[in-house]
Amino acid sequence: MFVLAEGAAPLVDPASADGVFSLLWLVIALPLLGALLLLVGGPLLKGRLDRSGHLIGALLPVLSFVISLILFFALLGRDSGDRQVNQHLYTWFQAGGLKVGADLLYDPLSALFLLLITGVGSLIHIYSIGYMEHDPRRPRFFGYLNLFVAAMLILVLAGNYLGVFLGWEGVGLASYLLIGFWQHKHSAAAAAKKAFIVNRVGDIGLSLAVALFFATFGTTDFTTISSHASRASEGTMTALGLLLLLAACGKSAQVPLQSWLLDAMEGPTPVSALIHAATMVTAGVYLVVRSNFVFDYAPHARTVVVVVATVTLLYGAIIGCAKDDIKKVLAGSTMSQIGYMMLGAGLGVAGYPFAIFHLLTHGFFKANMFLGAGSVMHGMDDDVDMRHYGALQKAMPITFLTFAMGYLAIIGFPFFSGFWSKDKIIEAALTQNWFVGVLAMIGAGVTGFYMSRLMFMTFFTKARWEEGVHPHESPSVMTIPLMVLAALSVLGGLLLAGDWIVNFLEPVVGTAGHESPPIPALLISVIVVLIVAVGVAAAWYLVQQREVPREAPQDVSFATRAARAELYGNEVNDVLAVKPGGWLATGLSMFDRQGVDGVVEGTALGVGGTGSVLRLVQTGFVRSYALSLLIGTVIVVLALLAVNAA
Amino acid sequence: MTPYVVLSSILFTIGSVGVLTRRNAIVVFMCVELMLNSANLALVAFSKQNGNLDGQVTAFFVMVVAAAEVVVGLAIIMTIFRTRRSASVDDASLLKY
């Protein structure tokens, strides 16, 4: 289905870090220091960090961002040929011929991720100062946030797959801690566990992939693997590609491991923003793009990536249409947008740069909208039901305006950032396979519908507020990050100016041979915009023009019910994994209790029973003992006589 | 030779029947001594017939052991009698199931 493009898989061949690049380790170390200070130091200092903890926690990622910026400009100052820098920190471990170093790889791909993670991450930290103001455990929250950012930075900076694995697990841990941050709520604790366990399924893929890399190449360094990739058999590469895809499905919430993402909304809203924009879900896309030297030699694996991505982008969009919880609509849209990125990544060298481009613009507008949703919840006494919103554009003008920028970006309104990035992916998809391209276009239309529905229900229509709720604008510590992110949502498309991002990423992902789409690119853009317009119009007609009931109507079509139930993803998991797993566990426990314990206890019972019967012989009468002694002696004597006689 | 062995058998039988039937600890004790001495008699008789001293030496050992046994045994019987006011071996039946 997909052919290997010309000039694929450039080598990873970094130079040793010198000059300003020796600061690279600080990018990770600073947030890690914050996490240590707040999580270990905080309890040791017995609450002395309570008043300043959030400032420490917010300052360190900002410093990290400043260093990332310096490094980025230093990288831009180099020729595009030697924009790969390796910082060898120390030998992580060595066993026989196996040597794994703690290496950091800084190249255009990790440079962009560094800016996104530390930049958007810092804004979310600053926003959290206001959002978590009344939470008594705010320092700990910032400690977890710092840990999250540090783990994600390890993931994108690691120079070998084992380092990626370290960051990968760190991200999983931090997300678990943050989703379950309000662990006194049963639903939050359950959601955290669910996220952790579903991610674990994906982690199996990554750990097996790491093992297979060891077995095939004898190392997990990107450098060696990329130079030896052409010599490995296609079967091995396909297996590696599928294992990496499984890993990516877990972290990036792709079908069939998507179910944790909607439940993860139980965490505080800044956490959702962090998970959906800067960290966590982008890790899967990063993994696929970083492993381009694997996927370029595994066309079948790429086909599977494309199928998974296409299914997910529609799946998420359909869920988004029916949910009334504002955060869950956004979560569904994340799933769908990550589907677009995976689609781009699955298209191979023609799609990699656009996957990363969409990832960046999505990072801007999704962080913007999640923080905006947090701001709305802040003003509505933590109510998340959009049926209780309405007419908020007057009460919260700044939140409304910034949210609107994110909204226009995600639906792909012309010249906003999402317009450029989504368009490019659809165009690349159409070039390679018209069917996938058409499905991606339909997905864009559905996006237009559900995002407009959210917009109308929240900011327009009539006010349906609960009694005693007085919506108000959030403090400026929350609105300023919103404004920055809104500006980025509008202007993010500039990254594509003069194909900058494509050329910038070329040393990492290679260049595609130029292939024109079946119909002119301009026409594709026009068609996509028209489809989106239809979606928006449908939302306007169905939501804005009608009365929105305060309770969700129950007499709805099967399709709506299915979408509300997340297309029965949880039920499928229940039937395929949870129930059989439960049966297996019950069976094993039965076998242990009845079988293994039965043998042991049965032996004990038998010995005890025999003993209690034989005990009765001990009458305590000396004369009876003497009698038995005598009888025994007589028997022995008779036996001796019998033997002698014979 | 035969009369010695017959006498020894009779004495042993009397002794063992006494041990099995009598309740008084002192009598039981005496019967035990009777059995030991019947064995001594047999030993000495066989020793005489075989013409060596092994049996006689063994008889001396048995006597020494019997003397020691009497010392310990009588002390136990005395103590039991003091605490329980009875010398019946059936009464001292606490060590049962």
Interface residues (C-beta under 8 A of the other chain):
Chain A: R615 L616 Q618 T619 G620 F621 V622 R623 A626 L627 L630
Chain B: S16 V19 L20 T21 R23 V28 V89 D90 A92 S93 L94 L95 K96 Y97
